[in-house]
């Protein structure tokens, strides 16, 4: 249980284009999901909290208009990187808290496999 | 407020040797502590977690960690390293739930290198 998927696993795009990344909870519902960014050899940086049916909450320093988040259903959150530039190249990871009692409890985050974005 | 310090960005061991990855935390509330493992180009996989109760926690792949409140530590150990253990390991702490979810704060990670 508690499986989170991401699509695509990697994407290469031209500067100025927009890229959409999907995060799905496969066997449980997630009213909240989290989006992280990870630079090479570094830790995860929380970007935003995605809330089903309401606006996302962004961490300080994260551009809301740059990183659009939509939590359309209880199993799907999307992150759209708008007008991507080379500095947006990174590894993007989503997570969802487990559910109680079936999937580990809400104290544990379950992570997707990540999406490698390369902007040329 | 909470934070995690992982001592040593790289730890190198021989196959069959003891693995010890250090983690110290700070938290203004009773902490929930986690160890995650990340293989190249993959997401994070939960190894083990401490919430309440027994302070010695056993996880997957033979790993265990001990919560020591007096030392504010949660070090990860494994008696005998395997080549397949080579990966990046992240310690994380969370406390009071935000909107119902425990959002972890991660350490910078420790890269475990296993030599034949």
Interface residues (C-beta under 8 A of the other chain):
Chain A: X4 X6 X32 X34 X41 X42 X43 X44 X46 X49 X51 X91 X93 X95 X97 X104 X105 X106 X107 X108 X109 X110 X111 X112 X113 X114 X116
Chain B: X9 X32 X34 X36 X41 X42 X43 X44 X45 X46 X49 X51 X90 X94 X97 X98 X99 X100 X101 X102 X103 X104 X106 X107 X108 X109 X111
